[in-house]
């Protein structure tokens, strides 16, 4: 049976526009591959796009097998490992290789169920580990630009709230979930609260671990200003009066309807505010947390202190910011040191 998605994928990958034409190097295993693709399309009911992606992955398998002069049913673990090494050397990402291996693995699982092979040659093969990308952080100038931004909005209530949120996210390195959990007063049921007199935020972090973080003078000032306006424009809740859920609304950051602000709302407001402030990249809450950690390390180099402030269980998690710190130092060196560049060299 001819499988249309497979042939379309082959044609697209090879530049051959005739659906029924399959390159010679992949002819040997085409029958098995077509049967497998028909199986995942009909019996597993996978989407056509998924079937086409599987077809492309299996085309690569057929090409490797043809080059090694081995039938698909005779492929061994050593073959697959060699092909993974070749893909890696060719510049394919670890994630890309992992996706290809997943397609191959499923094919050989099916061949085993059909009784055509005794063992799966892809079973214990893993893709190379992909390097973890560095967390995205703002430069100091960008962070200050955002924190100092005043929109000039004709809505002082909204402006005061959003400014206070930015100051806390950047000034205390809070997670967005920790920010939404803050109350104006301490209580046995509070997930977290703000202590303006003590200059501290008490938060409930990951794993139910509580920690206290210092709140800077700028953030205290912004929160004080927000609290003075907080109850003025609410439609459902007033200070000390029942909120929409029947209890006193103690959430530090609330929406117009008097309910606790959601993480999604904070993401949206921060994105909008960062673009209004003139930043080229939309900012999300965790980017300000990354910036907080990176800028602290640039100034103090005290990794343990940053670990405690962020609430990381392992120092390894915090060490990623040392890479950001080195990146910052390297850029400063390249820009300023007289021996960093060769005279007359064209910048890359």
Protein Blocks (a to p, Z undefined) as FASTA:
>chain_A
ZZfklmmmmmmmnopabfkbccfklmmmmmmmmmmmmmmmmmnopafklmmmmmmmmmmm
mmmmmmnopafklpcfklmmmmmmmmmmnopafklmmmmmmmmmmmmmmmmmnopafbdf
klmpccddddddddddddfklmmmmmmpcehiablklmmmmmmmmmmmmmnopafklmmm
pcfbdcfklgbdcdfknopacdddehhiacdddddfklmmmmmmmmmmmmmmcckbcghi
acfkopacfbfbdcfkopacdfklmmmmmmmmmmmnopabdcdfklmmmmmmmmmmmmno
paklmmmmnopablklmmmmmmmmmmmmmmmmmmmmmklpcehiacZZ
